Amino acid sequence: METLCYANLQFSLDLFKKLSEIDKSGNVFFSPLNISTALTMVHLGAGGNTATQMEQVLHLSKIKESVHSEFSNLMSIINNKESTSALHMANRLFGEKTFHFAKNFLDETRKLYQAELEGVDFITSSESARQNINAWVEKKTEGKIVNMLSEGAVDPMTKLFLVSAIYFMGDWQKKFRIHNTKEAQFRLNKKDTTTVMMMYKSAKFNYALLPDVNAQIIELPYLGGDLSMFVLLPKDIEDESTGLEEIEKQLTYENLTKWTSKENLHYTKMNLYLPRFKMEGTYNLKKYLSSMGMTDVFHTSKCDLSGISSSQGLYVSEVIHKAFVDVNEEGTVAAAATGLIAKVLCYVFPQVFKADHPFIFFIRHNKSNSILFSGRVCSP
């Protein structure tokens, strides 16, 4: 499981950097685990160079023999019905009803990913099939992801649509009081500001200064402690953009593991200021995955998905991902489809964590050390 968590975190950081390059001052929000789950289901039926490229991009080369059973275990942990937060993942295959799919592939996706095949009529009723897929995603994300597929996204040539959905709703362990929320200025860069609703909480949190990147990090646990949001905040805007350039440059597996470790974080009295924010991210990931080295799976003549079907010409045409997050005084709703002892008479001045300029955040499932959602807030 540890190696799979390494793979998922490494892929998460790779993709975060790719998506951040689109617009260096724009918001970013996606679910890396959701994306890797969908791609790993495709990998189950991939062969040859197609499989090798997928393993390299998803960092699965060291565990390619056990990856699918490890993913199955991870999904069981995440879909824990005893958790105090509402967190669940769901997978589904929508296949052209006249197309022949390999029995072994269907059996394995059902057993390992709980992904049932639903036969649909892409050939004569592609619009009806699209609406059917959208309805499934909307239901699995509690209405947060609507119209995942736009008109024309599937057509009579579509043979298989594979979808993975994830939904999370968690209350803060230490809620913000709504009467403390006030209008405040959020600095977009050195020159521009915008008005936000700034939440405030005085309490003890796990916190650390990160002198190597001139930043600070705080852990905001959700009720029950299974999940946490980590917020990475530069001390100030020191570059000509959002102030996040140095952190993004140093955002590696080793650094993130070190920054969020129990040894690095200290339970500290904090004055915390965090803006309410709501974001939606919609991405066609084909070009980003291709630029990372996953090319053959999108190529009609090079793609080897012989484990999915013996029919020739099967390939992945698009990878569509849509994600939503809403952070407020009560807690967080997120969804996606494709976690001081003072001596007597000695007053300890609280540290201040004021997110009034761009920051990076991610929501971690603590038991499995899996990043469920990643984001960059440049304009709340």
C-alpha positions, 0 to 999 in steps of 0.5 A, spaced: 500 500 500 505 504 501 508 504 494 501 505 491 501 511 495 507 513 493 505 512 486 499 516 487 502 522 490 508 522 485 502 522 479 498 528 483 504 532 483 506 531 476 499 533 474 498 539 478 504 542 475 502 540 468 495 543 470 498 549 473 502 551 467 495 553 463 495 559 467 500 561 472 495 566 476 489 561 475 485 557 480 486 549 479 482 544 482 482 536 481 482 529 484 488 526 482 486 519 485 479 519 481 483 520 475 489 515 477 483 510 478 480 511 472 486 510 468 488 504 472 482 501 470 484 502 463 491 499 464 487 493 466 486 491 459 492 494 456 498 491 453 505 492 450 508 499 450 501 502 451 501 499 458 508 500 459 507 508 458 501 508 463 505 505 468 511 510 467 506 516 467 502 513 473 509 511 477 506 504 477 512 500 474 515 497 481 508 494 483 505 493 476 504 485 478 500 487 484 497 494 482 490 492 481 489 488 488 492 494 491 487 499 488 482 495 490 484 495 498 485 502 497 478 503 495 475 499 501 479 503 506 476 510 502 469 507 502 469 506 509 462 506 512 464 508 519 467 514 517 464 520 520 465 524 513 461 522 507 466 520 502 465 515 497 468 513 490 464 509 485 466 506 478 462 504 472 463 502 465 458 504 459 459 500 453 456 500 446 451 494 447 453 491 440 460 491 442 464 485 444 468 486 451 473 480 454 469 477 459 476 477 463 476 484 463 469 485 465 470 480 471 476 483 473 473 490 473 467 488 477 471 484 482 477 489 483 473 496 482 466 494 483 465 497 476 459 494 473 458 494 465 452 498 463 450 496 456 448 503 452 446 504 445 452 509 442 450 507 435 443 510 434 442 514 441 448 517 443 445 523 446 441 518 450 447 515 452 450 521 454 444 523 458 444 517 462 452 517 463 451 525 466 445 522 470 449 517 473 455 522 475 450 527 478 447 522 482 454 519 485 456 526 486 450 528 490 448 533 484 455 537 485 457 534 478 452 536 473 453 535 465 459 532 465 459 530 458 457 536 453 453 535 447 457 531 442 462 528 447 460 521 445 458 519 438 456 513 434 463 511 434 464 511 441 465 504 444 466 504 451 466 510 456 469 509 463 467 513 469 470 514 476 466 519 481 468 521 488 464 525 493 466 528 499 463 532 505 466 533 511 465 538 517 471 541 520 473 538 527 474 545 529 468 549 525 469 557 524 463 561 527 459 565 522 459 571 526 466 572 525 466 572 518 468 578 515 469 582 508 476 582 507 481 584 501 485 578 498 491 580 494 491 577 487 498 579 486 503 585 488 498 590 485 491 587 485 486 585 490 479 582 490 474 582 496 472 576 499 469 573 505 474 571 510 473 566 516 476 566 522 478 561 528 482 562 534 484 555 536 490 550 536 492 546 530 498 542 527 502 548 524 510 549 521 514 554 518 517 552 512 524 556 511 526 553 505 521 556 501 519 562 505 512 559 507 508 556 512 503 550 512 497 548 517 493 542 518 485 543 518 482 536 520 475 534 519 471 531 524 473 524 526 480 525 524 480 520 517 481 526 513 485 533 513 486 539 509 493 542 508 494 549 506 501 551 504 501 559 504 507 563 502 509 568 507 508 574 502 508 575 494 515 575 492 515 574 485 511 577 479 505 573 479 502 569 485 507 568 490 507 561 489 512 560 484 518 557 489 513 553 493 511 550 486 518 549 484 519 545 490 513 541 490 516 534 490 514 527 494 520 528 498 518 535 500 511 534 501 512 528 505 517 532 510 512 538 510 506 534 512 510 529 517 508 529 524 515 530 526 515 537 522 508 539 525 507 542 532 500 543 535 500 551 536 495 556 538 493 559 531 489 565 529 487 562 522 484 567 517 481 563 511 477 565 505 470 562 503 471 559 496 468 555 491 471 552 485 470 548 479 475 545 475 473 542 468 479 539 464 480 534 458 486 531 460 489 528 453 494 533 452 497 533 459 497 526 459 500 525 452 506 531 454 507 526 460 509 520 456 502 517 455 501 517 448 500 510 445 493 509 448 490 515 445 493 513 438 488 509 433 494 505 430 498 504 436 494 503 442 494 496 445 487 495 449 487 487 447 485 485 454 479 489 453 476 487 447 479 483 441 476 487 436 481 492 432 482 499 433 480 500 440 483 506 443 482 512 448 479 518 445 478 523 451 480 523 458 474 528 461 475 530 468 470 535 472 471 537 480 468 541 485 469 544 491 466 548 496 469 550 503 465 554 508 465 555 516 461 548 517 467 544 513 468 542 505 464 539 500 468 536 494 466 532 488 470 529 482 468 525 476 474 521 471 484 530 510 502 547 547 503 547 553 504 554 557 507 555 564 503 559 569 503 566 568 507 565 561 502 568 555 504 565 549 502 569 543 498 566 537 501 565 531 498 568 525 496 564 519 492 569 514 491 566 507 489 573 504 493 571 498 494 565 493 495 558 496 495 551 495 491 546 498 490 539 498 485 534 502 488 527 504 485 521 507 490 520 513 490 512 514 492 511 507 496 517 506 492 518 499 491 525 496 484 525 494 483 533 492 489 538 490 488 545 488 491 552 488 487 558 490 489 564 486 482 568 486 477 565 491 
